[in-house]
Amino acid sequence: MKIETLELDTERTLREIIALIAEKKGEQTVTLDMREFSIPTDFFVITQGDNPKQVKAIADSILEKLPRE
């Protein structure tokens, strides 16, 4: 797979995650671009929920709706 394709897949996945967070009313979402560092991740996404139940719903939604690789 070409690097350009991987970058597009990564950015598409990031957009999907942000959309899922917004769907569950996550607040103050921040995305950190980690591609410059030598760690096995491209982006780190942080968000906030009003209570533990909402935070769990956000996490569950992401885990259920995104494909596992």
N, C-alpha and C positions, 0 to 999 in steps of 0.2 A: 504494500500500500504506500502511496506517495505521501510525502510530508504535508503537502497542501491539502490532501484529502483528510488526513488525520486532524489537521488544524480546523478544517470545516466541521468535522464530526464533533470535535471538542467544543467548538463555539456553539454548535447547534444544541448539544447536550446542556451547556451552560444556560442558553436561552430557555430551554425546557424546564430546567430546575428553577430559574427565576420566575417563570410563569406559574409553576406549581406552588411556589411560595406565595405569590400574589393571590392565587386562587384561594388559599387557606388563610389569607389576611395576615401574612407575615409582615413585620414592620422593620424599618431601618436596615434593610438588607444591604450588605456590603460584599463586594466581590474583590478578592485579592488575586492579582495575576502572579502566579508563582513560576511561570515558564523560564524565568531568568536563573532560577536556582536549580541545583542538581538534586532535586527530590522527585519522587515518582508521582507528581501531581501537577496539573496545569493551572487549576484555579481552586481557590478556597472560598467558600460562600458562608457568610455568617448572617443570621437573621434573628429576629426577636419575636416572641409571642407574648400574649397577655397572661398566660397561665400554662402550667405543665401539660394540660390536656390539649391545648392548641399546638404547643411545640411538638408533642407526640403526633398529632394529626398531620402536621407539616412533614415531619420525618417519614411517617408511614406512607404518605402520598408519594413522596419522592421514591422511596424504596419499591412501591408497588407499580408505579407507572413508567419507570425507566428500565430499559433492558440491562441485564447483568452481563458483564463481559468477563 
